[in-house]
Amino acid sequence: MTDPTELLRRAAELTERADHEEDIETREQLLRISLYVQLAESQEWLAAHPPSVASLRNVLTPKSD
């Protein structure tokens, strides 16, 4: 598994590069890649921290006042 800190650092670098890129197509491509890096980090976190049945039940059960 890739270190989430490394993925976030890569995403930040790509965003920074996009901010200084003059070519619009290249800028948009860098931003898309940055988004995919952030999504990969989220997916890895979710895989490492799956939701429990109890937490899902708490979310889905209506609260009575």
C-alpha positions in Angstrom: 0.0 0.0 0.0 1.3 3.5 -0.8 1.8 5.9 2.0 -1.1 8.3 2.1 1.2 11.2 3.0 3.2 10.5 -0.2 0.0 10.5 -2.3 -1.2 13.8 -0.8 2.3 15.3 -1.5 2.1 14.1 -5.1 -1.3 15.6 -5.5 -0.1 18.9 -4.0 2.8 19.0 -6.4 0.6 18.4 -9.4 -1.8 21.1 -8.3 1.1 23.5 -7.9 2.4 22.6 -11.4 -1.0 23.2 -12.8 -1.2 26.6 -11.2 1.9 27.7 -13.1 1.1 26.0 -16.4 0.2 28.3 -19.2 -1.2 25.7 -21.6 -4.9 25.2 -20.7 -5.0 21.6 -21.8 -1.9 20.6 -19.8 -3.3 22.5 -16.8 -6.6 20.6 -16.9 -4.8 17.3 -17.3 -2.5 18.0 -14.3 -5.6 18.8 -12.2 -7.3 15.6 -13.3 -4.3 13.5 -12.4 -4.1 15.3 -9.0 -7.7 14.4 -8.4 -7.1 10.8 -9.2 -4.1 10.7 -6.8 -6.4 12.1 -4.1 -9.1 9.5 -4.9 -6.5 6.7 -4.7 -5.5 8.0 -1.2 -9.2 7.9 -0.2 -9.7 4.4 -1.5 -6.6 3.1 0.3 -7.8 4.7 3.5 -11.3 3.1 3.1 -9.7 -0.3 2.4 -7.6 0.0 5.6 -10.6 1.2 7.7 -13.7 -0.6 6.6 -17.0 0.5 8.2 -18.3 -1.8 10.9 -21.8 -3.2 11.1 -22.5 -1.3 14.3 -21.4 2.1 12.7 -23.6 1.4 9.7 -26.6 0.5 11.9 -26.1 3.7 13.9 -26.2 5.8 10.7 -29.2 4.0 9.3 -31.3 3.7 12.4 -33.7 6.7 13.0 -33.2 8.4 16.3 -36.2 8.7 18.5 -36.6 11.9 20.6 
